Structures are given as C-alpha cells and as structure tokens.
C-alpha cells in the first residue's frame, strides 16, 4: 500500500468519524428539544395560567411556589 493511499484512507476514516459525531450531536439536540417541549407541556397542563406569561415570570412563580412548599414541610 502506498503512502498516498494510506493518507487517503486516514482522511476518509477521519471524515467518517466527524460525520458520525455530527449525527450524534443532532440526535442529542433533538432529544433535548423533545424533552423540553414535553416538560413545558406538562407544566402548562398543571399551571394553565403560565401560557400567557413571560419566561422570567414563570421562573419566579415556580421559585416562589417551590420555596413555599419546601418551607411548609
């Protein structure tokens, strides 16, 4: 096997690895997006009033309710 063909094979293997890593990143990003959407849907089903709230307001509401719940225990 010539030096050139070895280099070409190494480049191909490197490229295949990079493509596999990129596919994995996309899968991970899609799984995270799906999880976030499901979590938001669950939250909206429990607290329907948050549908019209800004994200910062939702965060404050949750922090208040959770800290109140923790202090009640």
Buried (B, 14 or more C-beta within 10 A) or exposed (E): EEEEEEEEEEEEEEEEEEEEEEEEEEEEEEEEEEEEEEEEEEBEEEBEEBEEEEEEEBEEBEEEEEEEEEEEE
